[in-house]
Amino acid sequence: IPFSRVQHCEIIKGVIDNMIGLVELRIFTAGGSSSDLVIPGLTPDVAFALKEHIIGKISDDDEEE
């Protein structure tokens, strides 16, 4: 997915995820829910780092336009 299509990201912790200490990262894109991306089974630290990296990239893309 190109960074230019990413709208926002969320970290989600489901019931099962909570029991095993994992989360999923959801990346929402322009173009509807069929083009969204879910990355399950991440540790909270990794999910947060990925989210921050993606947010930084989409912010950089916005500033360049």
mmCIF file of the N, C-alpha and C atoms, coordinates in Angstrom:
data_MODEL
# 
_entry.id   MODEL 
# 
loop_
_atom_site.group_PDB 
_atom_site.id 
_atom_site.type_symbol 
_atom_site.label_atom_id 
_atom_site.label_alt_id 
_atom_site.label_comp_id 
_atom_site.label_asym_id 
_atom_site.label_entity_id 
_atom_site.label_seq_id 
_atom_site.pdbx_PDB_ins_code 
_atom_site.Cartn_x 
_atom_site.Cartn_y 
_atom_site.Cartn_z 
_atom_site.occupancy 
_atom_site.B_iso_or_equiv 
_atom_site.pdbx_formal_charge 
_atom_site.auth_seq_id 
_atom_site.auth_comp_id 
_atom_site.auth_asym_id 
_atom_site.auth_atom_id 
_atom_site.pdbx_PDB_model_num 
ATOM 1   N N  . ILE A 1 1  ? 0.854   -1.175  0.000  1.00 0.00 ? 1  ILE A N  1 
ATOM 2   C CA . ILE A 1 1  ? 0.000   0.000   0.000  1.00 0.00 ? 1  ILE A CA 1 
ATOM 3   C C  . ILE A 1 1  ? 0.900   1.238   0.000  1.00 0.00 ? 1  ILE A C  1 
ATOM 4   N N  . PRO A 1 2  ? 0.717   2.126   -0.948 1.00 0.00 ? 2  PRO A N  1 
ATOM 5   C CA . PRO A 1 2  ? 1.500   3.365   -0.937 1.00 0.00 ? 2  PRO A CA 1 
ATOM 6   C C  . PRO A 1 2  ? 1.121   4.246   0.264  1.00 0.00 ? 2  PRO A C  1 
ATOM 7   N N  . PHE A 1 3  ? 2.109   4.895   0.858  1.00 0.00 ? 3  PHE A N  1 
ATOM 8   C CA . PHE A 1 3  ? 1.828   5.776   1.996  1.00 0.00 ? 3  PHE A CA 1 
ATOM 9   C C  . PHE A 1 3  ? 0.834   6.869   1.621  1.00 0.00 ? 3  PHE A C  1 
ATOM 10  N N  . SER A 1 4  ? 0.817   7.276   0.376  1.00 0.00 ? 4  SER A N  1 
ATOM 11  C CA . SER A 1 4  ? -0.093  8.340   -0.055 1.00 0.00 ? 4  SER A CA 1 
ATOM 12  C C  . SER A 1 4  ? -1.561  7.930   0.051  1.00 0.00 ? 4  SER A C  1 
ATOM 13  N N  . ARG A 1 5  ? -1.838  6.629   0.134  1.00 0.00 ? 5  ARG A N  1 
ATOM 14  C CA . ARG A 1 5  ? -3.221  6.156   0.253  1.00 0.00 ? 5  ARG A CA 1 
ATOM 15  C C  . ARG A 1 5  ? -3.653  5.930   1.697  1.00 0.00 ? 5  ARG A C  1 
ATOM 16  N N  . VAL A 1 6  ? -2.713  5.945   2.640  1.00 0.00 ? 6  VAL A N  1 
ATOM 17  C CA . VAL A 1 6  ? -3.035  5.684   4.046  1.00 0.00 ? 6  VAL A CA 1 
ATOM 18  C C  . VAL A 1 6  ? -3.722  6.899   4.646  1.00 0.00 ? 6  VAL A C  1 
ATOM 19  N N  . GLN A 1 7  ? -4.860  6.653   5.311  1.00 0.00 ? 7  GLN A N  1 
ATOM 20  C CA . GLN A 1 7  ? -5.595  7.733   5.966  1.00 0.00 ? 7  GLN A CA 1 
ATOM 21  C C  . GLN A 1 7  ? -5.276  7.797   7.454  1.00 0.00 ? 7  GLN A C  1 
ATOM 22  N N  . HIS A 1 8  ? -5.310  6.647   8.135  1.00 0.00 ? 8  HIS A N  1 
ATOM 23  C CA . HIS A 1 8  ? -4.937  6.601   9.545  1.00 0.00 ? 8  HIS A CA 1 
ATOM 24  C C  . HIS A 1 8  ? -4.700  5.161   9.976  1.00 0.00 ? 8  HIS A C  1 
ATOM 25  N N  . CYS A 1 9  ? -4.184  5.000   11.210 1.00 0.00 ? 9  CYS A N  1 
ATOM 26  C CA . CYS A 1 9  ? -3.884  3.682   11.771 1.00 0.00 ? 9  CYS A CA 1 
ATOM 27  C C  . CYS A 1 9  ? -4.485  3.591   13.168 1.00 0.00 ? 9  CYS A C  1 
ATOM 28  N N  . GLU A 1 10 ? -4.834  2.365   13.562 1.00 0.00 ? 10 GLU A N  1 
ATOM 29  C CA . GLU A 1 10 ? -5.329  2.116   14.915 1.00 0.00 ? 10 GLU A CA 1 
ATOM 30  C C  . GLU A 1 10 ? -4.689  0.846   15.453 1.00 0.00 ? 10 GLU A C  1 
ATOM 31  N N  . ILE A 1 11 ? -4.443  0.839   16.758 1.00 0.00 ? 11 ILE A N  1 
ATOM 32  C CA . ILE A 1 11 ? -3.997  -0.374  17.434 1.00 0.00 ? 11 ILE A CA 1 
ATOM 33  C C  . ILE A 1 11 ? -5.212  -0.939  18.163 1.00 0.00 ? 11 ILE A C  1 
ATOM 34  N N  . ILE A 1 12 ? -5.522  -2.205  17.882 1.00 0.00 ? 12 ILE A N  1 
ATOM 35  C CA . ILE A 1 12 ? -6.709  -2.855  18.431 1.00 0.00 ? 12 ILE A CA 1 
ATOM 36  C C  . ILE A 1 12 ? -6.269  -4.030  19.297 1.00 0.00 ? 12 ILE A C  1 
ATOM 37  N N  . LYS A 1 13 ? -6.896  -4.146  20.475 1.00 0.00 ? 13 LYS A N  1 
ATOM 38  C CA . LYS A 1 13 ? -6.623  -5.272  21.356 1.00 0.00 ? 13 LYS A CA 1 
ATOM 39  C C  . LYS A 1 13 ? -7.935  -6.005  21.605 1.00 0.00 ? 13 LYS A C  1 
ATOM 40  N N  . GLY A 1 14 ? -8.077  -7.194  21.035 1.00 0.00 ? 14 GLY A N  1 
ATOM 41  C CA . GLY A 1 14 ? -9.259  -8.014  21.239 1.00 0.00 ? 14 GLY A CA 1 
ATOM 42  C C  . GLY A 1 14 ? -9.145  -8.824  22.523 1.00 0.00 ? 14 GLY A C  1 
ATOM 43  N N  . VAL A 1 15 ? -10.195 -9.561  22.840 1.00 0.00 ? 15 VAL A N  1 
ATOM 44  C CA . VAL A 1 15 ? -10.231 -10.353 24.074 1.00 0.00 ? 15 VAL A CA 1 
ATOM 45  C C  . VAL A 1 15 ? -9.119  -11.402 24.079 1.00 0.00 ? 15 VAL A C  1 
ATOM 46  N N  . ILE A 1 16 ? -9.015  -12.155 23.000 1.00 0.00 ? 16 ILE A N  1 
ATOM 47  C CA . ILE A 1 16 ? -7.975  -13.187 22.913 1.00 0.00 ? 16 ILE A CA 1 
ATOM 48  C C  . ILE A 1 16 ? -6.590  -12.542 22.895 1.00 0.00 ? 16 ILE A C  1 
ATOM 49  N N  . ASP A 1 17 ? -6.459  -11.466 22.126 1.00 0.00 ? 17 ASP A N  1 
ATOM 50  C CA . ASP A 1 17 ? -5.178  -10.746 22.075 1.00 0.00 ? 17 ASP A CA 1 
ATOM 51  C C  . ASP A 1 17 ? -4.749  -10.310 23.469 1.00 0.00 ? 17 ASP A C  1 
ATOM 52  N N  . ASN A 1 18 ? -5.704  -9.821  24.246 1.00 0.00 ? 18 ASN A N  1 
ATOM 53  C CA . ASN A 1 18 ? -5.420  -9.342  25.593 1.00 0.00 ? 18 ASN A CA 1 
ATOM 54  C C  . ASN A 1 18 ? -4.881  -10.472 26.470 1.00 0.00 ? 18 ASN A C  1 
ATOM 55  N N  . MET A 1 19 ? -5.432  -11.671 26.303 1.00 0.00 ? 19 MET A N  1 
ATOM 56  C CA . MET A 1 19 ? -5.005  -12.811 27.121 1.00 0.00 ? 19 MET A CA 1 
ATOM 57  C C  . MET A 1 19 ? -3.564  -13.218 26.812 1.00 0.00 ? 19 MET A C  1 
ATOM 58  N N  . ILE A 1 20 ? -3.133  -13.043 25.571 1.00 0.00 ? 20 ILE A N  1 
ATOM 59  C CA . ILE A 1 20 ? -1.775  -13.459 25.208 1.00 0.00 ? 20 ILE A CA 1 
ATOM 60  C C  . ILE A 1 20 ? -0.818  -12.282 25.029 1.00 0.00 ? 20 ILE A C  1 
ATOM 61  N N  . GLY A 1 21 ? -1.300  -11.077 25.291 1.00 0.00 ? 21 GLY A N  1 
ATOM 62  C CA . GLY A 1 21 ? -0.434  -9.900  25.272 1.00 0.00 ? 21 GLY A CA 1 
ATOM 63  C C  . GLY A 1 21 ? -0.079  -9.374  23.901 1.00 0.00 ? 21 GLY A C  1 
ATOM 64  N N  . LEU A 1 22 ? -0.943  -9.633  22.916 1.00 0.00 ? 22 LEU A N  1 
ATOM 65  C CA . LEU A 1 22 ? -0.679  -9.153  21.565 1.00 0.00 ? 22 LEU A CA 1 
ATOM 66  C C  . LEU A 1 22 ? -1.764  -8.187  21.111 1.00 0.00 ? 22 LEU A C  1 
ATOM 67  N N  . VAL A 1 23 ? -1.492  -7.465  20.047 1.00 0.00 ? 23 VAL A N  1 
ATOM 68  C CA . VAL A 1 23 ? -2.445  -6.513  19.466 1.00 0.00 ? 23 VAL A CA 1 
ATOM 69  C C  . VAL A 1 23 ? -2.414  -6.662  17.950 1.00 0.00 ? 23 VAL A C  1 
ATOM 70  N N  . GLU A 1 24 ? -3.324  -5.965  17.289 1.00 0.00 ? 24 GLU A N  1 
ATOM 71  C CA . GLU A 1 24 ? -3.256  -5.896  15.828 1.00 0.00 ? 24 GLU A CA 1 
ATOM 72  C C  . GLU A 1 24 ? -3.218  -4.440  15.413 1.00 0.00 ? 24 GLU A C  1 
ATOM 73  N N  . LEU A 1 25 ? -2.557  -4.198  14.306 1.00 0.00 ? 25 LEU A N  1 
ATOM 74  C CA . LEU A 1 25 ? -2.466  -2.858  13.742 1.00 0.00 ? 25 LEU A CA 1 
ATOM 75  C C  . LEU A 1 25 ? -3.364  -2.815  12.519 1.00 0.00 ? 25 LEU A C  1 
ATOM 76  N N  . ARG A 1 26 ? -4.296  -1.870  12.503 1.00 0.00 ? 26 ARG A N  1 
ATOM 77  C CA . ARG A 1 26 ? -5.177  -1.690  11.350 1.00 0.00 ? 26 ARG A CA 1 
ATOM 78  C C  . ARG A 1 26 ? -4.772  -0.419  10.629 1.00 0.00 ? 26 ARG A C  1 
ATOM 79  N N  . ILE A 1 27 ? -4.584  -0.555  9.329  1.00 0.00 ? 27 ILE A N  1 
ATOM 80  C CA . ILE A 1 27 ? -4.180  0.568   8.487  1.00 0.00 ? 27 ILE A CA 1 
ATOM 81  C C  . ILE A 1 27 ? -5.328  0.848   7.530  1.00 0.00 ? 27 ILE A C  1 
ATOM 82  N N  . PHE A 1 28 ? -5.919  2.018   7.662  1.00 0.00 ? 28 PHE A N  1 
ATOM 83  C CA . PHE A 1 28 ? -7.079  2.398   6.858  1.00 0.00 ? 28 PHE A CA 1 
ATOM 84  C C  . PHE A 1 28 ? -6.619  3.221   5.661  1.00 0.00 ? 28 PHE A C  1 
ATOM 85  N N  . THR A 1 29 ? -7.131  2.852   4.488  1.00 0.00 ? 29 THR A N  1 
ATOM 86  C CA . THR A 1 29 ? -6.694  3.498   3.255  1.00 0.00 ? 29 THR A CA 1 
ATOM 87  C C  . THR A 1 29 ? -7.858  4.140   2.522  1.00 0.00 ? 29 THR A C  1 
ATOM 88  N N  . ALA A 1 30 ? -7.520  5.056   1.631  1.00 0.00 ? 30 ALA A N  1 
ATOM 89  C CA . ALA A 1 30 ? -8.517  5.607   0.720  1.00 0.00 ? 30 ALA A CA 1 
ATOM 90  C C  . ALA A 1 30 ? -8.931  4.483   -0.220 1.00 0.00 ? 30 ALA A C  1 
ATOM 91  N N  . GLY A 1 31 ? -10.192 4.404   -0.509 1.00 0.00 ? 31 GLY A N  1 
ATOM 92  C CA . GLY A 1 31 ? -10.652 3.368   -1.430 1.00 0.00 ? 31 GLY A CA 1 
ATOM 93  C C  . GLY A 1 31 ? -11.562 2.348   -0.792 1.00 0.00 ? 31 GLY A C  1 
ATOM 94  N N  . GLY A 1 32 ? -11.950 2.551   0.450  1.00 0.00 ? 32 GLY A N  1 
ATOM 95  C CA . GLY A 1 32 ? -12.907 1.649   1.070  1.00 0.00 ? 32 GLY A CA 1 
ATOM 96  C C  . GLY A 1 32 ? -12.272 0.567   1.911  1.00 0.00 ? 32 GLY A C  1 
ATOM 97  N N  . SER A 1 33 ? -13.128 -0.152  2.637  1.00 0.00 ? 33 SER A N  1 
ATOM 98  C CA . SER A 1 33 ? -12.657 -1.146  3.596  1.00 0.00 ? 33 SER A CA 1 
ATOM 99  C C  . SER A 1 33 ? -11.973 -2.339  2.938  1.00 0.00 ? 33 SER A C  1 
ATOM 100 N N  . SER A 1 34 ? -12.263 -2.595  1.672  1.00 0.00 ? 34 SER A N  1 
ATOM 101 C CA . SER A 1 34 ? -11.638 -3.746  1.011  1.00 0.00 ? 34 SER A CA 1 
ATOM 102 C C  . SER A 1 34 ? -10.144 -3.549  0.794  1.00 0.00 ? 34 SER A C  1 
ATOM 103 N N  . SER A 1 35 ? -9.678  -2.313  0.845  1.00 0.00 ? 35 SER A N  1 
ATOM 104 C CA . SER A 1 35 ? -8.248  -2.062  0.649  1.00 0.00 ? 35 SER A CA 1 
ATOM 105 C C  . SER A 1 35 ? -7.514  -1.801  1.963  1.00 0.00 ? 35 SER A C  1 
ATOM 106 N N  . ASP A 1 36 ? -8.226  -1.892  3.104  1.00 0.00 ? 36 ASP A N  1 
ATOM 107 C CA . ASP A 1 36 ? -7.582  -1.712  4.403  1.00 0.00 ? 36 ASP A CA 1 
ATOM 108 C C  . ASP A 1 36 ? -6.696  -2.916  4.711  1.00 0.00 ? 36 ASP A C  1 
ATOM 109 N N  . LEU A 1 37 ? -5.730  -2.716  5.607  1.00 0.00 ? 37 LEU A N  1 
ATOM 110 C CA . LEU A 1 37 ? -4.776  -3.762  5.952  1.00 0.00 ? 37 LEU A CA 1 
ATOM 111 C C  . LEU A 1 37 ? -4.815  -4.005  7.451  1.00 0.00 ? 37 LEU A C  1 
ATOM 112 N N  . VAL A 1 38 ? -4.792  -5.278  7.858  1.00 0.00 ? 38 VAL A N  1 
ATOM 113 C CA . VAL A 1 38 ? -4.734  -5.653  9.266  1.00 0.00 ? 38 VAL A CA 1 
ATOM 114 C C  . VAL A 1 38 ? -3.492  -6.513  9.471  1.00 0.00 ? 38 VAL A C  1 
ATOM 115 N N  . ILE A 1 39 ? -2.682  -6.139  10.468 1.00 0.00 ? 39 ILE A N  1 
ATOM 116 C CA . ILE A 1 39 ? -1.499  -6.923  10.824 1.00 0.00 ? 39 ILE A CA 1 
ATOM 117 C C  . ILE A 1 39 ? -1.719  -7.453  12.243 1.00 0.00 ? 39 ILE A C  1 
ATOM 118 N N  . PRO A 1 40 ? -2.089  -8.730  12.377 1.00 0.00 ? 40 PRO A N  1 
ATOM 119 C CA . PRO A 1 40 ? -2.350  -9.298  13.705 1.00 0.00 ? 40 PRO A CA 1 
ATOM 120 C C  . PRO A 1 40 ? -1.076  -9.833  14.359 1.00 0.00 ? 40 PRO A C  1 
ATOM 121 N N  . GLY A 1 41 ? -1.175  -10.105 15.664 1.00 0.00 ? 41 GLY A N  1 
ATOM 122 C CA . GLY A 1 41 ? -0.115  -10.812 16.374 1.00 0.00 ? 41 GLY A CA 1 
ATOM 123 C C  . GLY A 1 41 ? 1.132   -10.015 16.677 1.00 0.00 ? 41 GLY A C  1 
ATOM 124 N N  . LEU A 1 42 ? 0.995   -8.701  16.820 1.00 0.00 ? 42 LEU A N  1 
ATOM 125 C CA . LEU A 1 42 ? 2.150   -7.853  17.137 1.00 0.00 ? 42 LEU A CA 1 
ATOM 126 C C  . LEU A 1 42 ? 2.230   -7.600  18.637 1.00 0.00 ? 42 LEU A C  1 
ATOM 127 N N  . THR A 1 43 ? 3.438   -7.415  19.140 1.00 0.00 ? 43 THR A N  1 
ATOM 128 C CA . THR A 1 43 ? 3.560   -6.947  20.514 1.00 0.00 ? 43 THR A CA 1 
ATOM 129 C C  . THR A 1 43 ? 3.152   -5.475  20.524 1.00 0.00 ? 43 THR A C  1 
ATOM 130 N N  . PRO A 1 44 ? 2.661   -4.979  21.649 1.00 0.00 ? 44 PRO A N  1 
ATOM 131 C CA . PRO A 1 44 ? 2.260   -3.567  21.694 1.00 0.00 ? 44 PRO A CA 1 
ATOM 132 C C  . PRO A 1 44 ? 3.381   -2.607  21.300 1.00 0.00 ? 44 PRO A C  1 
ATOM 133 N N  . ASP A 1 45 ? 4.618   -2.896  21.704 1.00 0.00 ? 45 ASP A N  1 
ATOM 134 C CA . ASP A 1 45 ? 5.746   -2.018  21.361 1.00 0.00 ? 45 ASP A CA 1 
ATOM 135 C C  . ASP A 1 45 ? 5.982   -1.957  19.853 1.00 0.00 ? 45 ASP A C  1 
ATOM 136 N N  . VAL A 1 46 ? 5.936   -3.106  19.205 1.00 0.00 ? 46 VAL A N  1 
ATOM 137 C CA . VAL A 1 46 ? 6.148   -3.154  17.755 1.00 0.00 ? 46 VAL A CA 1 
ATOM 138 C C  . VAL A 1 46 ? 5.007   -2.451  17.032 1.00 0.00 ? 46 VAL A C  1 
ATOM 139 N N  . ALA A 1 47 ? 3.772   -2.694  17.469 1.00 0.00 ? 47 ALA A N  1 
ATOM 140 C CA . ALA A 1 47 ? 2.612   -2.055  16.839 1.00 0.00 ? 47 ALA A CA 1 
ATOM 141 C C  . ALA A 1 47 ? 2.704   -0.537  16.965 1.00 0.00 ? 47 ALA A C  1 
ATOM 142 N N  . PHE A 1 48 ? 3.078   -0.054  18.145 1.00 0.00 ? 48 PHE A N  1 
ATOM 143 C CA . PHE A 1 48 ? 3.196   1.391   18.354 1.00 0.00 ? 48 PHE A CA 1 
ATOM 144 C C  . PHE A 1 48 ? 4.300   1.977   17.469 1.00 0.00 ? 48 PHE A C  1 
ATOM 145 N N  . ALA A 1 49 ? 5.434   1.284   17.384 1.00 0.00 ? 49 ALA A N  1 
ATOM 146 C CA . ALA A 1 49 ? 6.539   1.775   16.550 1.00 0.00 ? 49 ALA A CA 1 
ATOM 147 C C  . ALA A 1 49 ? 6.135   1.824   15.075 1.00 0.00 ? 49 ALA A C  1 
ATOM 148 N N  . LEU A 1 50 ? 5.451   0.786   14.594 1.00 0.00 ? 50 LEU A N  1 
ATOM 149 C CA . LEU A 1 50 ? 4.984   0.781   13.206 1.00 0.00 ? 50 LEU A CA 1 
ATOM 150 C C  . LEU A 1 50 ? 3.984   1.901   12.955 1.00 0.00 ? 50 LEU A C  1 
ATOM 151 N N  . LYS A 1 51 ? 3.061   2.076   13.891 1.00 0.00 ? 51 LYS A N  1 
ATOM 152 C CA . LYS A 1 51 ? 2.053   3.133   13.750 1.00 0.00 ? 51 LYS A CA 1 
ATOM 153 C C  . LYS A 1 51 ? 2.724   4.501   13.670 1.00 0.00 ? 51 LYS A C  1 
ATOM 154 N N  . GLU A 1 52 ? 3.662   4.763   14.556 1.00 0.00 ? 52 GLU A N  1 
ATOM 155 C CA . GLU A 1 52 ? 4.363   6.048   14.557 1.00 0.00 ? 52 GLU A CA 1 
ATOM 156 C C  . GLU A 1 52 ? 5.150   6.253   13.264 1.00 0.00 ? 52 GLU A C  1 
ATOM 157 N N  . HIS A 1 53 ? 5.763   5.196   12.769 1.00 0.00 ? 53 HIS A N  1 
ATOM 158 C CA . HIS A 1 53 ? 6.509   5.293   11.509 1.00 0.00 ? 53 HIS A CA 1 
ATOM 159 C C  . HIS A 1 53 ? 5.568   5.637   10.356 1.00 0.00 ? 53 HIS A C  1 
ATOM 160 N N  . ILE A 1 54 ? 4.437   4.950   10.298 1.00 0.00 ? 54 ILE A N  1 
ATOM 161 C CA . ILE A 1 54 ? 3.467   5.194   9.222  1.00 0.00 ? 54 ILE A CA 1 
ATOM 162 C C  . ILE A 1 54 ? 2.901   6.603   9.317  1.00 0.00 ? 54 ILE A C  1 
ATOM 163 N N  . ILE A 1 55 ? 2.547   7.033   10.520 1.00 0.00 ? 55 ILE A N  1 
ATOM 164 C CA . ILE A 1 55 ? 2.013   8.387   10.702 1.00 0.00 ? 55 ILE A CA 1 
ATOM 165 C C  . ILE A 1 55 ? 3.058   9.420   10.284 1.00 0.00 ? 55 ILE A C  1 
ATOM 166 N N  . GLY A 1 56 ? 4.317   9.173   10.625 1.00 0.00 ? 56 GLY A N  1 
ATOM 167 C CA . GLY A 1 56 ? 5.390   10.079  10.210 1.00 0.00 ? 56 GLY A CA 1 
ATOM 168 C C  . GLY A 1 56 ? 5.526   10.150  8.700  1.00 0.00 ? 56 GLY A C  1 
ATOM 169 N N  . LYS A 1 57 ? 5.423   9.006   8.035  1.00 0.00 ? 57 LYS A N  1 
ATOM 170 C CA . LYS A 1 57 ? 5.529   8.977   6.575  1.00 0.00 ? 57 LYS A CA 1 
ATOM 171 C C  . LYS A 1 57 ? 4.364   9.694   5.914  1.00 0.00 ? 57 LYS A C  1 
ATOM 172 N N  . ILE A 1 58 ? 3.138   9.481   6.422  1.00 0.00 ? 58 ILE A N  1 
ATOM 173 C CA . ILE A 1 58 ? 2.007   10.149  5.768  1.00 0.00 ? 58 ILE A CA 1 
ATOM 174 C C  . ILE A 1 58 ? 2.015   11.642  6.071  1.00 0.00 ? 58 ILE A C  1 
ATOM 175 N N  . SER A 1 59 ? 2.558   12.032  7.216  1.00 0.00 ? 59 SER A N  1 
ATOM 176 C CA . SER A 1 59 ? 2.704   13.463  7.515  1.00 0.00 ? 59 SER A CA 1 
ATOM 177 C C  . SER A 1 59 ? 3.732   14.094  6.588  1.00 0.00 ? 59 SER A C  1 
ATOM 178 N N  . ASP A 1 60 ? 4.837   13.380  6.339  1.00 0.00 ? 60 ASP A N  1 
ATOM 179 C CA . ASP A 1 60 ? 5.862   13.871  5.411  1.00 0.00 ? 60 ASP A CA 1 
ATOM 180 C C  . ASP A 1 60 ? 5.288   14.024  4.010  1.00 0.00 ? 60 ASP A C  1 
ATOM 181 N N  . ASP A 1 61 ? 4.482   13.050  3.575  1.00 0.00 ? 61 ASP A N  1 
ATOM 182 C CA . ASP A 1 61 ? 3.858   13.119  2.252  1.00 0.00 ? 61 ASP A CA 1 
ATOM 183 C C  . ASP A 1 61 ? 2.932   14.323  2.144  1.00 0.00 ? 61 ASP A C  1 
ATOM 184 N N  . ASP A 1 62 ? 2.177   14.614  3.225  1.00 0.00 ? 62 ASP A N  1 
ATOM 185 C CA . ASP A 1 62 ? 1.268   15.764  3.217  1.00 0.00 ? 62 ASP A CA 1 
ATOM 186 C C  . ASP A 1 62 ? 2.035   17.077  3.106  1.00 0.00 ? 62 ASP A C  1 
ATOM 187 N N  . GLU A 1 63 ? 3.187   17.164  3.779  1.00 0.00 ? 63 GLU A N  1 
ATOM 188 C CA . GLU A 1 63 ? 3.980   18.392  3.751  1.00 0.00 ? 63 GLU A CA 1 
ATOM 189 C C  . GLU A 1 63 ? 4.610   18.630  2.384  1.00 0.00 ? 63 GLU A C  1 
ATOM 190 N N  . GLU A 1 64 ? 4.915   17.554  1.663  1.00 0.00 ? 64 GLU A N  1 
ATOM 191 C CA . GLU A 1 64 ? 5.542   17.689  0.352  1.00 0.00 ? 64 GLU A CA 1 
ATOM 192 C C  . GLU A 1 64 ? 4.564   18.165  -0.706 1.00 0.00 ? 64 GLU A C  1 
ATOM 193 N N  . GLU A 1 65 ? 3.274   17.947  -0.498 1.00 0.00 ? 65 GLU A N  1 
ATOM 194 C CA . GLU A 1 65 ? 2.274   18.327  -1.512 1.00 0.00 ? 65 GLU A CA 1 
ATOM 195 C C  . GLU A 1 65 ? 1.993   19.769  -1.499 1.00 0.00 ? 65 GLU A C  1 
# 
